[in-house]
C-alpha cells in the first residue's frame, strides 16, 4: 500500500497528459529511432542562448571574490533588481524602484511565492481556459480555489464572463500573455477594460483584487505583434516572468516579480513576498544566474527561428485541413480536432506524431503542438497529419 497522499495521487492523474506523451515519445524513439518520431509534446525551448550568455558565464565562473556565492537579501541582489527595474521601466512606462522587484526561482517559483503571500484559505484565483496546467496546483499549494473562466472562440478575453466570476473571495485574476497553449496576446484595449472591471469589483467588495500577468513568452512574438504593458491597467498589477524563454535558460530557474510602483499597501505586499520566498524554501534566486542576467538585459535568443518554424507548421496544418487560430506569440499551436481530442492524439501517435490533448489545458476538442523542434521535423510530419485527418473522417 502506498503512503502517498491521496490528493497527490489525484493530482498525478490530472497532470498526466504531458508526462504520458513525454514517456510515450521516449519509448517510440527507442523503438523506431529519434528521426522517425515527430515529438511536439514538450515546450522545452531548444533555440541556443545568446552568445553573450556564455561570455558572461565564463567571466562569472572565474571570479573568486570571497562571498560571491553566499546568501544575499531574500529579494535578490539590489544591483540586479536595479538593472531589471530600469529595463522594465522602459518596457512598462512606469518608474520602478529596486523594492518593487523580487528575484525568484523562475516564474513558477514567483507564482508560488505570490500565492503564498496573498491567499488565505478559500480565496479565489480566476484563471482563463485554456491555461497552463500547473496553475491549478500552484493555487492549491496555498489554500486557494481556482475559478476557471473560458476565453472566446479566438482565445481572447471574455470580459463579461470574467466580471461575472468575480466575488468577495476573489484575490487574483491570473492571465498569461502570450498564452500557453494558444499563443494568443491580449489586446491593450481588453487589458484596460479588465483592469477597470477588477478595480470596480475591488471597490464593490471592499477588497484588493490583483491582476497578475505571467509573461515568460513576452519576447517571442510574430507578425509584428507586441505585448501591451500591464502597468497602465491598474495599480494592483503584478508582473511574473522569467528568462527561461527569452534567453532560452529554462533549467537555470531564474525569474522575477514586479509590482506596480503606486500599488496601495505595496510595502506590506513586498514584505510578504520576500518572507514567502524564504519560508517556502527558495530562500533566494540562484546567485550565479542573478549576476548573469544582470548583464543580459539587452539581449535575447534568436526568436526568428520560432517564426520560421511557425510558417512551416501552419503550412503542414493547412494542407492537412486542420483548423487553428494563428498564434501571435509563444511557440505553440492549439488546433481544433475533428473528433475527441484524446482519440485524435491516438491517431496521430499511430503516425508517430506526439501531441497533447487540449483537455490537459482545460479545453477538450483541441491539441497542443509545441514547435521547439527543427523545421525538418515539422515538415516531415506532414504525411502523418494528413493520414490522421483522413482516418478521423472515416
C-alpha angles and dihedrals in degrees: 000000000000121000092207115126113262090232090056091050089055091045091050090056093047094049095043102100099083091038091050092051091046091052091045089051092053091050094048093047090052091049102040104019127263093263091059096054124077105207114188095154104099128064094211109142110234099180108113119254114254114281090244090066092067092047091051093045093053091050092050093047090056094051108106097178109147114257096015091126096041132105119294133184108310091241091057138261110324092223091054093049089048092055092047092046090056093051095044091048090059091046097044102034096236132098112251124195124207090257090061090064131072120186112221143183093266126307089291091058089045093054092049090050089049095051091045089054098044110031129085116191109287096019112139132234118196113219127181123233126262092045142162103280096232095062093085091054095046090053093047090049088071102037096265129138121226118225107199117210122184122233121224126273091280092045093253124139116286096209095183091054092048092050091050090053095055115103139164086273095056112115103160139025105201121201131177117206125201081032131230113239103014105038089227120153116207113231125246091242093052091048091050090053091046092053091049095050091047091052091048091050091048090053091046093051094036092236141105116259114189125212106215121188120197103206114168090134095052094118096045103084135142140210095020095300121150132201108240118233115264099206097074092060101070137340086238090069122131124185120209118189147138144204092244095106106020092054095023092239105128094146094055093068100216122149144127150220121227123194126204106263092228097047113140110246091010095152091056091048095049089046091054091047092051092049091047090052088058103040095045086062099250087106090178140345114271110290097217094049092047089057091045098052091046087070094042102061091114100050139064140179118277099273092175084083090066091048091056091048091051091057092051093047094048089054091051092051094044092053090049092050094241116154120227144152109244109246119237094202148351118055104276139098119204106196126183115248123229090220136015108324095233091049091048090051088055090053089049091048089055085060089048091252116134120206133156120243114246092233086074086067096044096265120092118198095054139076131215119229118189114204096203089125137089118285090239090060091051093048093046091055092065098096090050093053090049092049093048091050091049091051092047090057095052 
